[in-house]
């Protein structure tokens, strides 16, 4: 049996269920008819990778920023008539954790390549540094480009801070074009705070991994719009009217979302 990063690195967290289009179901000892899927999230440190996972798996937004080295989250999801065991690997974005990426990515099924839409540098790093690292570790793994913190595009304080640096938020058009250029499966923007498009990110990761696995004996060709029917069929998660809380106002909350690299 081929090992995965969760066998190689000892750190595991089991999370509770929540209502999704691809629903999370209570973990049981029953046979997983859909098999086992491993998703790795990569990107710059502090861009909100952990917020994505915590908000998705617990339906609650974390209010404090705690740097991550390596965290595992395991849930069972129902995809049609199939029960799939879904492992999510949340990796640290600092250079000292680079060896962990080399352990995770080769044994994973899909990658979420993350950046913050209000942090242009994280977008650049996602395309130059993180993408090349992922492809060196696993050239054929599907990648989904994810833009996070979309709620901050209308935040006055954030916009003023960017303007002082003569910067602007990354536009959706710009990110979609880059997703096509790097042959990502698709591009999705989301917010861990409001949960807008949040479940779409992880639903797409599950469906992409399953499609990729089902086509292992043939050449897989995913265009940036190939998963649009899946996205259109999903109901938007009810937006949570909450205020983003910053424990340390001097720290920048940046998010780099992992994505799927097509072959």
PyMOL commands that set and color helices and strands:
alter all, ss='L'
color gray80, all
select helices_A, chain A and resi 5-8+49-58+95-107+120-137+150-154+156-164+172-181+198-214+228-232
alter helices_A, ss='H'
color red, helices_A
select strands_A, chain A and resi 13-14+24-25+35-42+70-79+82-91+110-116+142-148+187-189+257
alter strands_A, ss='S'
color yellow, strands_A
deselect
rebuild
show_as cartoon
